[in-house]
């Protein structure tokens, strides 16, 4: 999707509007009907990491078995690379007789700034296990082990694993992938419309107890710190709103769903993450849900102090 967005949020500094974020957003009711929308919600976008819960369902359908729900949350995560994230990734790899050399996500520093600083102070540097998608890649490796598939080139679209994942994503969104790209972690990313993405998330939270869809949603909601990290957007909003499932993606993507309430999916056109929570707050109000005060407030700073905020205009 290029263009097609409408004004969704404004940047207010000292009472003066100095910027505007455009984008598209769709709100579905509990039955999956469009309750409200703005911009282009039918053209394909790359959901980026908002695809991870759908990819995890594809892994589970292909033989992945995890005992601890927190491990499944890690497979769905864009984790911050904190010590507890890295330890869990390494433990999962060891459980399959692997180490981080099997990962094909790129080396990176933790997204959690204090942890990154500690790594550097200790003389460390970038590593694959610290990369925010290492949980997903570990899940892909464990799925290949469980299914007897080659670990070589597990990240390529023609690998049996990725073929199964694509079929799952297309089934959950109700759309064929119009485009296949290479995500930041090196794995495939499949396009979907915002309407299709929101519909898929509604399927996750509406699944029957014990279904694979519900299992993924429950694991994420029970372990929000594993899904993201200390102070992270997804962690905060899942902690704040009971039953809410949330997963952000790069380039301004966010998808959420609440059982028996509805779902929201958005893309900010300039790729900035900062307007996502204010826009989400506005979308949730259309569903009759009020987030606790402060959860969706994004301050604008001047001299290190709040002098304004990012505010929804939709």
MIMARVO-366605 format. One record per atom (N, C-alpha, C): x, y, z; residue in one letter. Coordinates in pm, whole numbers, padded with zeros to 5 digits, always signed. Example, Ala and Ser with C-alpha at 12.3 -4.5 7.8 and 13.67 -1.06 7.14 Angstrom:
% MIMARVO-366605
+01319-00569+00780a/+01230-00450+00780a/+01320-00330+00780a/+01285-00225+00708s/+01367-00106+00714s/+01290+00003+00787s/
END
This chain:
% MIMARVO-366605
+00085-00119+00000x/+00000+00000+00000x/+00089+00123+00000x/+00073+00207-00095x/+00141+00336-00098x/+00034+00443-00109x/+00028+00531-00008x/-00077+00631-00009x/-00208+00569+00038x/-00314+00646+00025x/-00446+00596+00065x/-00479+00624+00209x/-00380+00674+00287x/-00405+00704+00427x/-00472+00839+00445x/-00528+00859+00562x/-00591+00984+00599x/-00530+01031+00731x/-00547+01157+00769x/-00494+01202+00898x/-00552+01121+01014x/-00464+01064+01096x/-00507+00985+01212x/-00462+01046+01343x/-00348+01115+01345x/-00297+01172+01470x/-00217+01298+01440x/-00217+01388+01537x/-00141+01511+01524x/-00038+01522+01635x/+00070+01592+01604x/+00177+01616+01700x/+00161+01757+01753x/+00130+01769+01881x/+00104+01900+01942x/+00218+01935+02037x/+00285+02046+02010x/+00395+02096+02094x/+00361+02236+02143x/+00353+02250+02274x/+00325+02381+02336x/+00198+02444+02278x/+00097+02359+02254x/-00030+02408+02202x/-00032+02432+02053x/+00080+02402+01984x/+00092+02426+01840x/+00103+02291+01768x/+00020+02273+01665x/+00025+02148+01587x/+00143+02157+01491x/+00246+02077+01516x/+00366+02085+01433x/+00383+01967+01338x/+00295+01869+01348x/+00309+01755+01259x/+00181+01674+01253x/+00176+01585+01154x/+00056+01504+01131x/+00098+01366+01083x/+00035+01262+01138x/+00057+01126+01093x/-00066+01077+01018x/-00044+01031+00896x/-00152+00975+00816x/-00145+00823+00821x/-00256+00760+00791x/-00256+00615+00789x/-00394+00560+00763x/-00409+00431+00788x/-00537+00362+00767x/-00564+00273+00887x/-00692+00257+00922x/-00731+00177+01038x/-00869+00118+01013x/-00888-00005+01061x/-01018-00070+01051x/-01059-00122+01188x/-01188-00110+01219x/-01244-00160+01344x/-01354-00260+01310x/-01339-00383+01358x/-01439-00487+01337x/-01517-00510+01465x/-01646-00539+01452x/-01724-00575+01571x/-01701-00722+01604x/-01767-00770+01708x/-01744-00907+01755x/-01779-01012+01651x/-01867-00977+01558x/-01905-01071+01453x/-01820-01063+01329x/-01722-00969+01328x/-01632-00957+01214x/-01676-00856+01110x/-01788-00786+01134x/-01833-00683+01040x/-01757-00553+01066x/-01737-00474+00961x/-01667-00347+00975x/-01756-00248+01048x/-01712-00206+01166x/-01784-00108+01246x/-01745+00033+01206x/-01616+00051+01174x/-01567+00182+01133x/-01433+00162+01063x/-01395+00257+00981x/-01265+00250+00915x/-01226+00387+00866x/-01097+00401+00837x/-01045+00525+00781x/-00932+00489+00687x/-00923+00556+00574x/-00817+00526+00479x/-00846+00398+00400x/-00738+00340+00350x/-00747+00222+00263x/-00723+00097+00347x/-00828+00019+00373x/-00815-00101+00456x/-00827-00229+00375x/-00836-00216+00244x/-00853-00334+00160x/-00731-00366+00074x/-00642-00270+00054x/-00521-00297-00025x/-00419-00371+00060x/-00331-00451-00004x/-00234-00528+00073x/-00126-00442+00136x/-00087-00481+00256x/+00029-00424+00324x/+00116-00541+00371x/+00237-00514+00416x/+00315-00614+00487x/+00291-00594+00636x/+00224-00687+00703x/+00198-00672+00847x/+00323-00680+00933x/+00433-00722+00873x/+00560-00737+00945x/+00541-00826+01069x/+00586-00783+01186x/+00582-00873+01301x/+00442-00896+01355x/+00343-00821+01310x/+00206-00852+01348x/+00162-00986+01289x/+00241-01040+01196x/+00213-01172+01138x/+00256-01287+01229x/+00337-01259+01330x/+00398-01367+01408x/+00299-01463+01474x/+00189-01414+01533x/+00094-01510+01589x/+00035-01603+01482x/+00014-01552+01362x/-00039-01635+01253x/+00066-01736+01209x/+00191-01692+01202x/+00299-01784+01166x/+00315-01894+01272x/+00297-01857+01399x/+00307-01956+01506x/+00199-02063+01493x/+00079-02022+01452x/-00027-02121+01429x/+00015-02218+01319x/+00078-02165+01214x/+00128-02253+01108x/+00231-02351+01159x/+00316-02307+01252x/+00416-02397+01310x/+00349-02506+01393x/+00251-02468+01475x/+00182-02567+01556x/+00107-02667+01469x/+00048-02622+01362x/-00021-02713+01270x/+00077-02805+01199x/+00204-02767+01199x/+00307-02847+01128x/+00389-02934+01223x/+00350-02942+01349x/+00416-03035+01438x/+00489-02975+01557x/+00498-02842+01567x/+00565-02781+01682x/+00488-02813+01810x/+00560-02857+01912x/+00499-02888+02041x/+00580-02819+02151x/+00512-02736+02230x/+00577-02664+02338x/+00494-02684+02465x/+00560-02720+02573x/+00490-02747+02699x/+00455-02618+02772x/+00548-02525+02776x/+00531-02401+02851x/+00468-02293+02762x/+00352-02239+02799x/+00292-02131+02718x/+00385-02012+02697x/+00475-01986+02791x/+00568-01875+02774x/+00662-01900+02657x/+00694-02025+02628x/+00776-02056+02511x/+00701-02025+02383x/+00571-02054+02382x/+00490-02021+02265x/+00480-01870+02249x/+00466-01798+02360x/+00465-01651+02352x/+00594-01600+02293x/+00705-01664+02324x/+00835-01622+02270x/+00841-01643+02120x/+00781-01750+02069x/+00777-01775+01925x/+00699-01664+01854x/+00603-01604+01924x/+00522-01495+01867x/+00583-01358+01892x/+00698-01352+01958x/+00748-01227+02014x/+00832-01144+01918x/+00831-01013+01945x/+00935-00921+01900x/+01002-00876+02030x/+01081-00967+02086x/+01127-00948+02223x/+01238-00843+02232x/+01256-00792+02352x/+01351-00683+02377x/+01493-00732+02403x/+01515-00863+02399x/+01650-00914+02420x/+01697-00904+02563x/+01602-00894+02657x/+01640-00894+02798x/+01691-01032+02837x/+01757-01039+02953x/+01822-01164+02992x/+01725-01281+02992x/+01602-01258+03040x/+01506-01369+03046x/+01460-01412+02907x/+01459-01321+02811x/+01428-01359+02673x/+01539-01447+02615x/+01661-01400+02630x/+01776-01471+02572x/+01792-01609+02635x/+01773-01619+02766x/+01786-01748+02834x/+01681-01846+02783x/+01560-01797+02758x/+01453-01885+02710x/+01480-01931+02567x/+01532-01842+02482x/+01567-01882+02345x/+01673-01991+02348x/+01776-01970+02428x/+01884-02069+02434x/+01834-02202+02487x/+01745-02199+02587x/+01692-02324+02642x/+01610-02399+02538x/+01531-02327+02459x/+01453-02392+02354x/+01544-02455+02248x/+01648-02384+02210x/+01742-02440+02113x/+01807-02567+02169x/+01849-02563+02295x/+01912-02680+02356x/+01817-02799+02361x/+01689-02772+02379x/+01591-02881+02387x/+01584-02960+02258x/+01626-02899+02148x/+01627-02968+02017x/+01768-03005+01974x/+01864-02993+02067x/+02003-03026+02035x/+02069-02924+01946x/+02022-02799+01952x/+02076-02693+01866x/+02139-02584+01952x/+02214-02496+01888x/+02260-02375+01953x/+02234-02257+01860x/+02274-02138+01902x/+02236-02020+01825x/+02301-02012+01688x/+02398-02097+01662x/+02457-02098+01527x/+02357-02144+01422x/+02250-02214+01466x/+02147-02260+01372x/+02054-02148+01328x/+02050-02039+01404x/+01962-01928+01372x/+02011-01853+01247x/+01917-01805+01167x/+01953-01728+01050x/+01897-01586+01053x/+01846-01545+01169x/+01814-01404+01185x/+01946-01328+01202x/+01952-01201+01167x/+02079-01129+01174x/+02119-01098+01318x/+02249-01085+01344x/+02295-01046+01478x/+02247-00905+01512x/+02217-00884+01640x/+02171-00752+01682x/+02197-00735+01831x/+02188-00611+01876x/+02190-00581+02018x/+02047-00585+02072x/+02030-00606+02202x/+01895-00602+02259x/+01825-00469+02232x/+01693-00475+02213x/+01616-00353+02198x/+01600-00281+02331x/+01611-00355+02441x/+01602-00296+02575x/+01732-00222+02603x/+01725-00089+02609x/+01846-00008+02615x/+01936-00041+02734x/+01882-00055+02855x/+01972-00090+02967x/+02043-00223+02946x/+01973-00321+02888x/+02037-00450+02861x/+02144-00437+02754x/+02116-00359+02650x/+02216-00337+02545x/+02341-00271+02602x/+02320-00173+02688x/+02435-00106+02750x/+02516-00202+02837x/+02446-00291+02909x/+02516-00389+02992x/+02596-00487+02908x/+02541-00527+02793x/+02613-00617+02703x/+02742-00550+02655x/+02733-00424+02617x/+02851-00353+02567x/+02954-00329+02677x/+02906-00297+02796x/+02999-00277+02908x/+03076-00405+02940x/+03010-00518+02921x/+03073-00647+02950x/+03163-00694+02835x/+03176-00612+02732x/+03261-00649+02620x/+03191-00731+02514x/+03059-00745+02526x/+02983-00821+02426x/+02946-00735+02307x/+02868-00793+02220x/+02826-00722+02099x/+02700-00784+02042x/+02680-00764+01915x/+02561-00815+01848x/+02566-00968+01841x/+02448-01030+01856x/+02438-01175+01840x/+02300-01210+01788x/+02290-01325+01725x/+02162-01366+01668x/+02058-01393+01776x/+02102-01448+01888x/+02006-01484+01993x/+01943-01361+02056x/+02010-01247+02050x/+01956-01122+02106x/+01859-01054+02010x/+01860-01090+01884x/+01777-01025+01785x/+01629-01048+01818x/+01547-00948+01796x/+01409-00952+01845x/+01324-01062+01782x/+01365-01119+01671x/+01291-01227+01606x/+01351-01365+01633x/+01445-01375+01727x/+01510-01504+01749x/+01414-01608+01803x/+01309-01565+01874x/+01210-01660+01921x/+01134-01723+01806x/+01095-01641+01709x/+01026-01693+01591x/+01114-01790+01514x/+01239-01753+01493x/+01330-01839+01419x/+01355-01970+01495x/+01361-01962+01628x/+01377-02083+01708x/+01255-02174+01691x/+01137-02114+01692x/+01016-02193+01668x/+01017-02260+01532x/+01067-02189+01431x/+01076-02249+01297x/+01172-02367+01296x/+01285-02352+01362x/+01382-02462+01369x/+01323-02582+01442x/+01256-02559+01554x/+01198-02670+01629x/+01086-02739+01550x/+01013-02661+01471x/+00910-02721+01385x/+00973-02812+01281x/+01083-02768+01223x/+01153-02851+01124x/+01203-02981+01188x/+01257-02971+01309x/+01304-03092+01379x/+01187-03187+01402x/+01073-03133+01449x/+00957-03216+01480x/+00899-03282+01355x/+00909-03214+01242x/+00849-03264+01118x/+00946-03340+01029x/+01073-03345+01071x/+01172-03415+00990x/+01213-03339+00867x/+01196-03207+00868x/+01235-03124+00754x/+01378-03076+00772x/+01442-03046+00662x/+01579-02996+00665x/+01585-02862+00737x/+01691-02844+00816x/+01715-02716+00880x/+01784-02618+00786x/+01834-02669+00676x/+01900-02583+00578x/+01795-02500+00505x/+01819-02371+00499x/+01735-02279+00423x/+01589-02282+00469x/+01570-02302+00602x/+01434-02307+00656x/+01361-02174+00638x/+01434-02068+00611x/+01377-01934+00601x/+01333-01899+00458x/+01361-01984+00362x/+01328-01953+00223x/+01182-01987+00191x/+01115-01909+00107x/+00973-01931+00079x/+00939-02069+00026x/+01034-02135-00044x/+01004-02265-00102x/+01026-02382-00005x/+01075-02354+00114x/+01093-02459+00213x/+00956-02512+00257x/+00943-02642+00284x/+00812-02697+00327x/+00750-02624+00445x/+00833-02580+00538x/+00782-02505+00653x/+00713-02378+00609x/+00779-02301+00524x/+00723-02172+00482x/+00600-02191+00394x/+00596-02300+00319x/+00476-02330+00239x/+00357-02354+00330x/+00379-02429+00440x/+00272-02456+00536x/+00230-02328+00608x/+00326-02246+00643x/+00294-02121+00712x/+00213-02030+00619x/+00253-02024+00493x/+00177-01939+00400x/+00032-01985+00389x/+00009-02114+00379x/-00127-02165+00369x/-00208-02127+00493x/-00144-02131+00609x/-00213-02095+00733x/-00248-01947+00737x/-00153-01861+00702x/-00177-01717+00704x/-00289-01680+00607x/-00286-01739+00490x/-00390-01709+00391x/-00527-01757+00439x/-00530-01871+00507x/-00658-01922+00559x/-00711-01832+00670x/-00624-01785+00758x/-00667-01703+00870x/-00712-01564+00826x/-00644-01506+00729x/-00681-01372+00681x/-00795-01378+00579x/-00816-01496+00522x/-00918-01510+00420x/-00878-01451+00287x/-00748-01433+00266x/-00698-01369+00145x/-00575-01439+00092x/-00559-01452-00040x/-00431-01497-00093x/-00327-01386-00077x/-00205-01425-00051x/-00098-01326-00037x/-00068-01265-00173x/-00089-01134-00185x/-00064-01066-00311x/+00083-01042-00335x/+00161-01045-00227x/+00306-01022-00238x/+00376-01100-00128x/+00498-01143-00157x/+00584-01211-00060x/+00715-01133-00055x/+00752-01089+00065x/+00876-01014+00080x/+00970-01081+00177x/+01085-01019+00196x/+01182-01065+00295x/+01171-00970+00414x/+01134-01025+00530x/+01120-00943+00649x/+01257-00901+00701x/+01259-00814+00800x/+01385-00766+00855x/+01471-00877+00913x/+01406-00985+00957x/+01479-01098+01016x/+01525-01199+00912x/+01486-01180+00786x/+01525-01271+00679x/+01420-01373+00641x/+01319-01393+00725x/+01211-01487+00694x/+01109-01421+00600x/+01025-01500+00535x/+00924-01440+00446x/+00822-01358+00525x/+00773-01252+00461x/+00659-01176+00513x/+00555-01174+00401x/+00432-01209+00436x/+00323-01220+00340x/+00230-01100+00352x/+00188-01047+00241x/+00098-00933+00245x/-00042-00975+00285x/-00115-00880+00343x/-00256-00897+00376x/-00315-00757+00388x/-00444-00746+00375x/-00508-00617+00396x/-00528-00596+00546x/-00552-00473+00585x/-00582-00446+00726x/-00711-00517+00767x/-00808-00522+00677x/-00933-00591+00709x/-00906-00740+00731x/-00819-00799+00648x/-00785-00940+00664x/-00707-00967+00791x/-00617-00875+00826x/-00537-00890+00946x/-00625-00882+01071x/-00715-00785+01075x/-00805-00773+01189x/-00894-00897+01202x/-00941-00948+01089x/-01023-01068+01091x/-00946-01187+01147x/-00819-01200+01111x/-00737-01309+01162x/-00720-01299+01313x/-00697-01179+01363x/-00682-01162+01508x/-00811-01193+01582x/-00924-01159+01521x/-01052-01192+01583x/-01070-01343+01591x/-01021-01414+01490x/-01027-01561+01493x/-00945-01617+01608x/-00831-01555+01636x/-00745-01605+01744x/-00816-01597+01879x/-00875-01481+01910x/-00936-01465+02042x/-01074-01530+02051x/-01134-01562+01935x/-01267-01623+01934x/-01262-01776+01925x/-01143-01832+01911x/-01130-01976+01899x/-01178-02048+02025x/-01228-02168+02009x/-01273-02247+02122x/-01157-02286+02212x/-01188-02309+02340x/-01087-02351+02434x/-01017-02477+02383x/-00883-02474+02378x/-00807-02589+02329x/-00775-02583+02182x/-00838-02491+02107x/-00804-02477+01965x/-00665-02416+01953x/-00601-02439+01839x/-00467-02384+01820x/-00470-02232+01822x/-00572-02173+01761x/-00582-02027+01759x/-00591-01972+01901x/-00678-02030+01981x/-00696-01983+02118x/-00570-02010+02202x/-00504-02121+02176x/-00381-02153+02249x/-00276-02045+02229x/-00261-01997+02105x/-00165-01890+02077x/-00206-01761+02146x/-00334-01725+02132x/-00381-01601+02195x/-00364-01606+02347x/-00398-01719+02407x/-00387-01731+02553x/-00242-01723+02599x/-00151-01785+02524x/-00009-01782+02561x/+00044-01639+02558x/+00007-01564+02458x/+00054-01425+02447x/-00004-01338+02557x/-00133-01353+02582x/-00199-01268+02682x/-00151-01300+02823x/-00112-01424+02846x/-00063-01463+02979x/+00082-01424+03001x/+00155-01391+02894x/+00298-01363+02904x/+00335-01238+02823x/+00274-01124+02853x/+00299-01005+02771x/+00442-00955+02775x/+00514-00976+02889x/+00654-00935+02893x/+00740-01019+02800x/+00702-01145+02780x/+00776-01231+02689x/+00750-01189+02545x/+00628-01149+02515x/+00592-01106+02379x/+00670-00983+02336x/+00699-00895+02432x/+00769-00770+02399x/+00881-00745+02500x/+00851-00680+02611x/+00955-00654+02709x/+00915-00548+02809x/+01005-00515+02895x/+00979-00420+03002x/+00941-00282+02945x/+00819-00238+02976x/+00773-00108+02931x/+00730-00101+02786x/+00729-00214+02716x/+00697-00213+02573x/+00549-00189+02548x/+00520-00141+02429x/+00383-00107+02391x/+00289-00226+02405x/+00321-00338+02343x/+00234-00455+02349x/+00218-00503+02493x/+00325-00502+02570x/+00319-00545+02709x/+00224-00456+02788x/+00237-00327+02773x/+00156-00233+02850x/+00007-00246+02818x/-00025-00253+02689x/-00167-00255+02654x/-00231-00388+02689x/-00158-00500+02679x/-00216-00628+02720x/-00233-00636+02871x/-00142-00573+02946x/-00157-00568+03091x/-00275-00479+03132x/-00301-00375+03054x/-00399-00274+03093x/-00543-00313+03061x/-00564-00383+02951x/-00701-00413+02905x/-00725-00563+02914x/-00807-00609+03005x/-00831-00753+03022x/-00876-00820+02893x/-00812-00931+02860x/-00851-01011+02744x/-00798-00963+02611x/-00730-00846+02609x/-00685-00790+02482x/-00558-00860+02433x/-00557-00895+02307x/-00440-00950+02237x/-00382-00841+02150x/-00251-00818+02159x/-00188-00708+02084x/-00055-00753+02028x/-00030-00714+01903x/+00101-00739+01843x/+00129-00630+01740x/+00236-00558+01763x/+00278-00456+01669x/+00372-00511+01564x/+00393-00433+01461x/+00486-00468+01356x/+00559-00344+01308x/+00671-00363+01244x/+00748-00250+01192x/+00667-00170+01090x/+00713-00052+01063x/+00649+00040+00967x/+00508+00077+01009x/+00487+00092+01142x/+00363+00149+01190x/+00243+00058+01191x/+00264-00073+01199x/+00152-00168+01199x/+00118-00207+01343x/-00010-00225+01371x/-00056-00275+01500x/-00189-00347+01479x/-00204-00463+01544x/-00330-00537+01540x/-00365-00580+01681x/-00492-00565+01717x/-00540-00608+01848x/-00677-00672+01831x/-00715-00752+01932x/-00849-00811+01934x/-00887-00840+02078x/-01018-00831+02105x/-01073-00861+02236x/-01192-00955+02215x/-01195-01069+02285x/-01306-01163+02264x/-01441-01100+02296x/-01540-01129+02211x/-01677-01081+02227x/-01688-00929+02216x/-01582-00864+02170x/-01585-00718+02153x/-01553-00679+02009x/-01434-00719+01960x/-01398-00685+01823x/-01248-00681+01803x/-01206-00623+01692x/-01064-00620+01655x/-01033-00490+01583x/-00904-00453+01588x/-00854-00331+01523x/-00723-00364+01453x/-00703-00311+01334x/-00574-00320+01266x/-00545-00186+01201x/-00418-00145+01210x/-00383-00014+01154x/-00244-00018+01092x/-00221+00078+01004x/-00087+00104+00952x/-00069+00255+00944x/+00038+00303+01007x/+00074+00445+00998x/+00160+00461+00873x/+00121+00554+00788x/+00178+00562+00654x/+00328+00593+00653x/+00374+00678+00747x/+00517+00711+00748x/+00600+00609+00826x/+00535+00505+00878x/+00606+00399+00947x/+00639+00427+01093x/+00600+00544+01143x/+00633+00579+01281x/+00547+00500+01379x/+00608+00450+01487x/+00528+00377+01586x/+00455+00467+01685x/+00500+00593+01701x/+00449+00674+01812x/+00300+00706+01808x/+00234+00715+01690x/+00091+00744+01695x/+00003+00621+01715x/+00062+00501+01720x/-00021+00380+01722x/-00111+00373+01846x/-00056+00397+01965x/-00139+00386+02084x/-00248+00493+02091x/-00219+00619+02061x/-00329+00717+02059x/-00440+00680+01960x/-00403+00633+01842x/-00504+00592+01743x/-00579+00470+01793x/-00508+00377+01858x/-00573+00259+01912x/-00676+00298+02017x/-00642+00393+02103x/-00735+00438+02206x/-00864+00488+02141x/-00851+00564+02034x/-00968+00614+01963x/-01049+00499+01903x/-00980+00400+01848x/-01049+00285+01788x/-01121+00202+01894x/-01056+00182+02008x/-01117+00103+02115x/-01243+00171+02169x/-01242+00302+02174x/-01362+00372+02220x/-01480+00345+02130x/-01456+00325+02002x/-01563+00291+01909x/-01621+00153+01940x/-01541+00071+02009x/-01587-00062+02052x/-01640-00059+02195x/-01647+00059+02255x/-01697+00070+02390x/-01595+00033+02497x/-01466+00039+02462x/-01359+00002+02554x/-01276+00126+02585x/-01260+00157+02712x/-01176+00267+02755x/-01050+00212+02819x/-00935+00243+02761x/-00808+00201+02821x/-00782+00286+02945x/-00714+00230+03046x/-00681+00309+03166x/-00602+00434+03129x/-00621+00537+03207x/-00555+00665+03182x/-00404+00648+03173x/-00346+00711+03074x/-00200+00709+03058x/-00147+00602+02968x/-00225+00496+02944x/-00173+00385+02865x/-00144+00428+02722x/-00233+00507+02664x/-00218+00546+02524x/-00168+00689+02507x/-00119+00749+02614x/-00066+00884+02602x/+00080+00880+02559x/+00114+00952+02454x/+00251+00960+02405x/+00294+01105+02414x/+00381+01139+02510x/+00417+01279+02531x/+00513+01331+02425x/+00505+01460+02399x/+00605+01533+02321x/+00690+01608+02422x/+00823+01592+02413x/+00913+01649+02513x/+00979+01778+02466x/+01002+01865+02561x/+01079+01987+02539x/+01165+02010+02662x/+01296+02014+02645x/+01383+02029+02759x/+01375+01913+02855x/+01337+01797+02802x/+01326+01677+02885x/+01196+01665+02960x/+01104+01760+02941x/+00975+01759+03009x/+00861+01755+02908x/+00748+01695+02944x/+00632+01694+02852x/+00581+01834+02824x/+00569+01867+02697x/+00516+01997+02656x/+00401+01982+02557x/+00362+01858+02534x/+00255+01831+02437x/+00232+01682+02429x/+00164+01639+02325x/+00132+01498+02312x/+00097+01465+02168x/+00101+01334+02138x/+00047+01284+02012x/-00101+01256+02036x/-00187+01319+01958x/-00330+01309+01982x/-00404+01256+01859x/-00501+01167+01878x/-00577+01118+01763x/-00666+01229+01707x/-00679+01230+01577x/-00771+01324+01512x/-00880+01249+01438x/-00880+01120+01451x/-00984+01034+01390x/-01072+00976+01497x/
END
